[in-house]
């Protein structure tokens, strides 16, 4: 859920230039890794989720997929 939140948060930043986009993408991944390290909940695919969400934007199908996979992983 951390990756989803960070991806959504950074997808709200508008970036039209390639350099700015790459910077925002890296901030989303870095923020999700930082939050997971601080909360001791490291899960590497969550950083990939942040990257995917910040690139494509938040959509209902992404939210449902992450939620379903999250439930399957922790049960």
Secondary structure as UniProt FT lines:
FT   HELIX           2..11
FT   HELIX           18..38
FT   TURN            39..40
FT   HELIX           44..56
FT   HELIX           60..73
//
